[in-house]
Amino acid sequence: MNRIQVVAAVIYAPDSRDRLFIAKRPDHLHQGGLWEFPGGKMDEGETALLALVRELREELGIETTEAQPFMQLVHDYDDKQIILDVWEVTDFQGEARGVEGQECRWVAMADILKDDSQYQFPAANQLILEKLRSG
């Protein structure tokens, strides 16, 4: 099975830890059309933090100034295994936006975490959502 190392960011709004920044996966990608915590694949020899900073700069146009590890998880899809290193981003410079044309938005955490949320996430993100629910 193909293994992919990925970083993801739980990005808190500068003015409130009750709002998070999420992005919608393009339809043509694996798990396309679902919402996700921004991030991406780690490059060979790259640390998780360096990958996180690079991915958020490339995808969202922000410079991460404060981030700490949140959790690590492994998820098996039928065709690949995702090794996910998740970080909390509590401070950044710039205005987060979809640099690559992806749909992005700030959303209330409560709207993401409710059982009937309009925001559907990939299976690999479910443990992140559970940890956010538990506080």
C-alpha positions as CSV (number, residue, x, y, z in Angstrom):
1,M,0.0,0.0,0.0
2,N,1.2,3.5,-0.9
3,R,2.1,5.5,2.2
4,I,1.8,9.3,2.1
5,Q,3.1,11.6,4.9
6,V,0.9,14.7,5.2
7,V,0.7,17.7,7.5
8,A,-2.6,19.5,8.3
9,A,-3.4,22.7,10.3
10,V,-6.2,23.5,12.6
11,I,-6.0,27.3,12.1
12,Y,-7.7,29.5,14.7
13,A,-9.1,32.9,13.8
14,P,-6.9,35.7,15.1
15,D,-9.8,37.2,17.1
16,S,-11.4,33.9,18.3
17,R,-10.6,30.3,19.0
18,D,-14.3,29.6,18.2
19,R,-13.6,29.9,14.4
20,L,-11.5,27.7,12.2
21,F,-10.2,28.1,8.6
22,I,-11.1,25.2,6.3
23,A,-10.6,24.5,2.6
24,K,-12.6,22.4,0.1
25,R,-10.7,19.7,-1.8
26,P,-11.0,20.2,-5.6
27,D,-13.3,17.7,-7.2
28,H,-10.6,16.0,-9.3
29,L,-8.5,15.1,-6.3
30,H,-8.7,12.1,-3.9
31,Q,-11.6,12.8,-1.5
32,G,-12.6,15.7,-3.8
33,G,-15.5,17.9,-2.8
34,L,-15.0,17.4,0.9
35,W,-13.8,20.0,3.4
36,E,-10.4,19.6,5.1
37,F,-7.9,21.2,7.4
38,P,-5.4,22.9,5.1
39,G,-2.0,21.3,4.5
40,G,-0.4,18.9,2.2
41,K,2.3,16.3,1.5
42,M,5.6,16.4,3.1
43,D,8.7,16.5,0.8
44,E,11.5,14.1,1.2
45,G,13.7,15.0,4.2
46,E,11.4,17.8,5.3
47,T,10.3,18.1,8.9
48,A,6.6,18.3,9.7
49,L,6.9,21.9,10.9
50,L,8.8,23.0,7.7
51,A,6.2,21.2,5.6
52,L,3.4,22.9,7.4
53,V,4.9,26.4,7.0
54,R,5.6,25.8,3.3
55,E,2.1,24.3,2.6
56,L,0.3,27.1,4.3
57,R,2.4,29.7,2.5
58,E,1.7,28.0,-0.9
59,E,-2.0,27.2,-0.4
60,L,-3.2,30.1,1.8
61,G,-0.7,32.9,1.4
62,I,0.0,33.1,5.1
63,E,3.2,33.0,7.1
64,T,2.9,30.8,10.2
65,T,4.3,32.4,13.3
66,E,3.0,30.2,16.0
67,A,2.2,26.5,15.7
68,Q,2.3,23.5,18.1
69,P,1.7,19.8,17.5
70,F,-2.0,18.7,18.0
71,M,-2.0,15.0,17.1
72,Q,-0.7,12.3,14.8
73,L,-2.8,9.6,13.2
74,V,-2.7,7.0,10.5
75,H,-5.6,6.3,8.2
76,D,-6.0,3.5,5.6
77,Y,-8.0,4.2,2.5
78,D,-8.5,1.4,-0.1
79,D,-5.7,2.7,-2.2
80,K,-3.3,4.5,0.2
81,Q,-2.3,5.0,3.8
82,I,-2.2,8.5,5.1
83,I,0.2,9.4,7.9
84,L,-1.1,12.7,9.2
85,D,0.8,15.1,11.4
86,V,-1.7,17.7,12.7
87,W,-0.7,21.1,14.1
88,E,-2.6,23.9,15.8
89,V,-1.9,27.3,14.2
90,T,-2.6,30.1,16.7
91,D,-0.9,33.0,15.0
92,F,0.1,33.9,11.4
93,Q,0.8,36.9,9.2
94,G,-1.3,37.7,6.2
95,E,-4.9,37.1,5.2
96,A,-5.8,33.4,4.6
97,R,-7.3,32.8,1.2
98,G,-7.4,30.1,-1.5
99,V,-4.2,30.9,-3.4
100,E,-4.7,27.9,-5.7
101,G,-8.3,28.8,-6.4
102,Q,-9.7,26.4,-3.8
103,E,-12.8,27.4,-1.9
104,C,-11.9,28.4,1.7
105,R,-13.7,30.0,4.6
106,W,-13.7,30.8,8.2
107,V,-16.4,28.8,10.0
108,A,-17.7,28.6,13.6
109,M,-16.2,25.5,15.2
110,A,-19.7,24.6,16.5
111,D,-20.9,24.4,12.8
112,I,-18.1,22.0,11.9
113,L,-18.5,19.8,15.0
114,K,-22.3,19.3,15.0
115,D,-23.6,15.9,13.9
116,D,-25.6,17.2,11.0
117,S,-22.9,19.6,9.8
118,Q,-23.0,20.9,6.2
119,Y,-19.2,20.5,6.2
120,Q,-18.3,16.9,5.3
121,F,-14.7,15.9,5.9
122,P,-12.6,12.9,4.6
123,A,-12.5,9.9,6.9
124,A,-8.9,10.6,7.8
125,N,-10.1,13.9,9.4
126,Q,-12.7,12.3,11.7
127,L,-10.2,11.7,14.6
128,I,-9.3,15.4,14.4
129,L,-12.9,16.4,14.7
130,E,-13.4,14.0,17.6
131,K,-10.4,15.6,19.4
132,L,-11.8,19.1,18.8
133,R,-15.2,17.9,20.2
134,S,-13.6,16.6,23.4
135,G,-11.8,19.9,24.0
